[in-house]
């Protein structure tokens, strides 16, 4: 079994419900060990869109990295994600942030996620669940990375009590 850290985001439709559905589908093949708070986050890259809801989860899985990627892409498809504009609006976005402490560089899979160290919308939720996890390529903790990134606005939602129950 491997520990995978998954980034989850939505900015179309009922964002909270999209995240709930995605997490429910992830649970079909993975055991969720920890989940972060929910955050309202400013879009990065393509600014002319609604703000996102983001969170991160630590999951235990028997799926190999490529299998996990294919599984997450199938969930995105089930929930209506259509890829049109790079960094554009989406019903759901599921990214493998880390897979154990592996470094993977393949055509369709790069782990750790190549830009996570620059993005507060990923780092802040990760800090909730694994502040001392060391990025295997950068050799810095999530807390250290979080303190040096500053490219987007991130605010914790106050009305999220048991948002996955």
C-alpha positions in Angstrom: 0.0 0.0 0.0 1.2 3.5 -0.8 0.3 6.9 0.6 -0.9 9.3 -2.1 -1.6 13.0 -1.5 -4.4 14.2 -3.8 -5.3 17.8 -4.6 -9.0 18.5 -5.1 -10.6 21.6 -6.6 -13.8 22.9 -8.2 -15.1 26.2 -9.5 -18.1 25.3 -11.6 -21.6 24.4 -10.5 -22.1 23.3 -6.9 -18.5 23.3 -5.9 -19.0 21.7 -2.5 -21.2 18.9 -3.9 -18.6 18.3 -6.7 -15.9 17.8 -4.0 -18.2 15.6 -1.9 -18.9 13.4 -5.0 -15.3 13.2 -6.0 -14.2 12.1 -2.5 -17.0 9.5 -2.4 -15.7 8.1 -5.7 -12.1 8.2 -4.6 -13.1 6.1 -1.5 -14.2 3.3 -3.9 -10.5 2.5 -4.6 -8.6 4.3 -1.8 -8.8 4.7 1.9 -8.9 8.3 2.9 -6.6 8.8 5.9 -6.8 12.6 6.3 -8.5 15.5 4.7 -7.8 19.2 4.9 -10.1 22.0 5.6 -11.9 23.6 2.7 -10.4 26.8 1.2 -11.8 29.4 -1.1 -8.9 30.2 -3.5 -8.2 32.7 -6.2 -7.7 31.3 -9.7 -4.1 31.1 -11.0 -3.1 31.3 -14.6 -6.6 32.2 -16.1 -8.0 34.9 -13.8 -11.3 35.5 -15.6 -13.3 32.8 -13.8 -14.9 32.0 -10.5 -12.8 31.4 -7.4 -12.2 27.7 -6.5 -12.9 25.5 -3.5 -9.9 23.5 -2.7 -8.8 20.8 -0.3 -6.2 18.0 -0.1 -6.5 14.4 1.0 -4.0 11.8 2.1 -5.1 8.4 0.8 -3.8 4.9 1.1 -4.0 2.9 -2.1 -2.9 -0.3 -3.7 -3.1 1.4 -7.1 0.2 2.0 -8.9 0.9 5.7 -9.8 -0.4 5.4 -13.4 -3.4 3.4 -12.3 -4.2 6.1 -9.7 -3.9 8.8 -12.4 -6.2 6.9 -14.7 -8.7 6.4 -11.8 -8.7 10.1 -10.9 -9.1 11.1 -14.6 -12.1 8.7 -14.8 -13.7 10.5 -11.8 -13.2 13.9 -13.4 -14.9 12.6 -16.5 -17.8 11.1 -14.5 -18.3 14.5 -12.8 -18.4 16.4 -16.1 -14.9 17.8 -16.5 -14.3 19.1 -20.0 -10.8 20.4 -20.8 -11.0 23.5 -22.9 -8.9 26.4 -21.6 -5.6 25.7 -19.8 -6.1 26.6 -16.1 -9.7 27.3 -17.0 -12.9 26.5 -15.1 -13.7 23.0 -14.1 -16.3 21.0 -12.3 -13.6 19.0 -10.6 -9.8 18.8 -10.7 -8.0 15.9 -9.1 -4.2 15.9 -9.0 -1.6 13.5 -7.6 0.5 15.8 -5.5 2.8 13.1 -3.9 2.9 9.3 -4.2 4.9 8.1 -1.1 8.3 9.8 -1.6 8.6 8.8 -5.2 9.9 11.1 -8.0 8.2 10.1 -11.3 8.9 11.7 -14.7 6.9 10.1 -17.4 5.0 11.5 -20.4 1.6 11.8 -18.7 2.6 11.7 -15.1 4.9 13.9 -13.1 5.1 13.4 -9.3 5.6 15.4 -7.2 3.2 17.7 -9.0 5.5 20.0 -10.9 4.1 23.4 -9.7 2.8 22.5 -6.2 5.6 24.3 -4.4 4.5 27.6 -6.1 0.9 27.3 -5.3 -0.7 28.3 -2.0 -4.0 26.8 -3.0 -2.3 23.4 -2.8 0.3 24.1 -0.1 -2.2 25.5 2.5 -4.5 22.4 2.4 -1.4 20.1 2.4 -0.1 21.9 5.5 -3.3 21.0 7.3 -2.6 17.3 6.8 1.1 16.9 6.5 3.1 20.0 7.6 6.3 18.1 8.1 6.2 16.0 4.9 9.4 16.5 3.0 9.1 17.3 -0.7 11.3 14.5 -2.2 12.8 16.7 -4.9 13.2 20.0 -3.1 14.1 18.6 0.4 11.8 21.1 2.1 8.8 20.5 4.4 5.3 21.6 3.3 5.4 24.2 6.0 8.7 25.6 4.6 7.3 25.7 1.1 4.1 27.3 2.3 6.0 30.1 3.9 7.8 30.9 0.7 4.9 30.8 -1.8 2.7 33.9 -2.3 1.0 33.7 -5.7 -2.6 33.5 -4.8 -5.2 34.4 -2.2 -6.4 31.5 0.0 -9.0 31.7 2.8 -10.3 29.0 5.0 -14.1 28.4 4.8 -15.8 28.9 8.2 -18.9 26.8 7.3 -17.4 23.5 6.5 -18.2 21.4 9.6 -18.1 17.7 8.5 -18.2 18.7 4.9 -17.7 15.1 3.7 -20.3 13.5 6.0 
